[in-house]
Amino acid sequence: MIIVTGGAGFIGSALIWELNRSGRKDIIIVDDFSTSDKNPGKNEKFKNLTSLKFTDLMDRDDFGEMVHSGFLKQNEVETLYHLGACSATTELDYKYLLRNNYEYTKFLCGHSVENKIRFVYASSAATYGSVADGYSDDESRLETLRPLNMYGYSKHLFDLWAKNEGYLDKVAGLKYFNVYGPNEYHKGDMRSIVNKCFTQIKETGKARLFKTTSEDYGDGGQRRDFIYVKDAVDMTLYFGENRIVNGIYNVGTGYANSFNDFVKPVFSALGVKENIEYFDMPEILRGKYQDFTQAEITKLRQSGYKKEITDIKSAVTDYVKNYLNTEDPYLK
């Protein structure tokens, strides 16, 4: 069987959707459905699952107790995709991040390797912080990275632990860049700009983007490596299926697009004239905001991943026309 933690979340549910499309239904989903002021939309995650096929659904804490009691040893588990985490870059409760993103990942990694289960885990591009020499996934550079927020640091801690404990030659860690697409609706403020701007355009006829805080970029000119969730899922499954491809890898397109270029296809897909309004960046993000990210994917390509990556115009158009601008926006 296959286990997906964070399986009701954004990338997790999209991963299960693709597994279903390939004929796999022997899947256990693990997630946290507890309500919290941290993310009031969390209890809406179940909607991501309503059309998916799986064997069982488990609470995160209950699953942890079962693993501690020998669940992985007693069952034939092929792969554990550990995608569950607190992914809010604005989260300030470090104790919460430490428990969810670091300690729990150490726990599952150790038990998976011990039981010869393929372990693929979600790291993050947020671990890079503000780098001057490129977003290389060369593991020899891990100690030089300086994340800009607590979320990124919690992910970075596990990468360092996995390296120091000798796990990186046995598992795959994926540094996801800016993933967007269907099933992100429960993420609140952490939804993609395309998702937010779609709603703004439908309601007001215009999209809103941050003004620049850097001399290097114009308003809305900050550049990010935006990757469509369908491509991110395909890359994730590649690592699950290729057990000899281990270490840390970037999951991105290898190309940085501006926020302006990211939202323009939304206007086009809706048949609406472009109209972008710029506003001041919130104080909480200043000094912690990445103006530029671009995944270095040479290592991914050299590992054997050959598929073409969807260009931003085609991906955004698919997202808007086939999901956002419909009565049922979920993957099915």
C-alpha positions, 0 to 999 in steps of 0.5 A, spaced: 500 500 500 501 507 499 501 512 505 500 519 504 501 524 510 497 531 508 493 527 503 487 531 504 491 537 503 493 541 496 499 537 493 497 530 497 490 530 494 493 532 487 498 526 488 492 521 490 488 524 484 494 522 479 495 515 483 487 514 482 488 515 475 494 510 474 489 505 477 492 505 484 486 505 490 490 502 495 492 508 499 492 510 506 491 518 507 493 521 514 492 528 515 490 533 521 483 535 521 483 539 528 480 546 527 484 552 529 484 559 529 491 558 525 487 556 519 480 557 519 479 553 512 483 547 515 476 543 516 474 544 509 480 540 506 475 534 506 472 537 500 479 535 496 477 528 498 470 527 496 471 524 489 478 520 490 478 513 492 482 510 497 483 504 503 483 508 509 483 515 512 487 516 519 488 522 524 495 524 524 496 523 531 493 516 531 497 514 525 503 516 529 501 512 535 500 506 530 507 507 527 510 507 534 506 500 535 509 497 529 504 499 524 509 499 518 512 493 520 506 489 520 503 491 514 506 491 507 507 498 505 511 500 499 511 508 499 510 513 504 509 520 501 510 525 507 507 531 505 503 533 511 506 539 515 504 546 517 506 550 511 504 557 513 510 562 512 507 567 516 507 562 522 510 565 528 509 559 533 516 555 533 514 550 538 508 548 533 513 548 527 518 544 531 513 539 533 509 538 526 515 539 521 521 537 524 520 532 530 514 528 526 518 528 520 524 525 523 520 520 527 516 517 520 523 517 516 526 513 521 521 508 522 520 508 514 528 506 513 528 501 518 522 497 515 525 498 508 519 503 506 520 508 500 520 515 504 519 521 500 518 527 504 516 535 502 522 540 504 521 547 501 524 552 497 523 557 503 529 553 506 534 557 501 532 564 504 535 570 500 541 567 496 546 570 492 549 564 488 543 561 485 538 556 488 542 549 487 540 543 491 547 541 492 547 538 498 554 540 500 551 547 501 546 545 506 549 548 512 550 555 508 543 556 507 539 562 511 532 561 511 528 568 512 522 565 516 520 560 522 517 555 517 523 555 512 527 554 518 523 548 521 524 545 514 531 546 513 532 543 520 530 536 518 534 537 511 540 538 516 538 532 520 537 527 514 544 529 512 548 528 518 544 522 520 546 519 513 539 518 511 540 522 504 542 516 501 536 512 502 530 517 502 528 523 497 527 530 499 523 535 495 524 542 495 517 545 492 518 552 489 511 556 488 506 550 487 499 552 484 493 549 482 486 545 483 485 543 491 489 549 494 482 552 496 482 551 503 489 554 504 487 561 506 492 567 505 497 561 503 493 560 496 497 562 490 496 569 487 492 566 481 487 563 486 486 570 489 487 574 483 481 570 480 476 572 485 479 579 485 478 579 477 471 576 478 468 581 483 472 587 481 475 587 474 482 588 477 487 584 480 492 586 486 499 585 487 504 588 491 508 594 490 516 593 490 520 594 496 527 593 492 530 597 487 531 591 482 524 590 481 518 594 479 511 593 482 509 586 481 515 585 477 518 580 483 520 573 480 518 566 482 519 559 480 511 558 479 510 550 478 503 547 476 501 542 481 500 537 476 507 537 474 509 537 481 505 531 482 508 528 476 515 529 479 513 527 486 511 520 483 517 519 479 521 519 486 516 514 489 517 510 483 525 510 483 528 508 489 535 509 487 534 516 486 536 519 493 538 526 496 535 533 496 532 535 489 528 542 487 521 541 484 520 547 480 520 549 472 527 552 472 524 559 470 522 565 474 516 569 472 514 575 474 507 576 478 505 580 473 506 575 467 503 570 472 496 573 473 495 576 465 493 569 463 487 569 468 485 576 465 486 572 458 482 566 460 476 570 463 476 574 457 477 581 461 481 587 460 488 587 464 487 591 470 492 590 475 492 595 482 499 595 486 499 596 494 504 596 499 507 590 502 504 588 509 510 590 514 510 582 517 513 580 510 518 586 509 525 583 510 522 576 510 520 576 502 523 572 497 523 577 491 526 572 486 526 564 486 528 560 480 529 552 481 536 549 479 533 543 476 539 540 472 540 535 478 533 533 477 534 532 469 540 528 470 537 523 475 533 521 469 526 525 469 525 527 462 518 530 462 516 537 459 514 542 464 507 545 463 509 553 461 505 558 465 500 560 460 498 553 458 498 551 466 494 558 468 489 557 463 487 550 464 487 552 472 482 558 470 478 554 465 477 547 467 477 548 475 476 555 478 471 558 473 467 552 474 461 550 479 466 544 481 473 546 482 476 540 485 480 535 481 476 528 480 
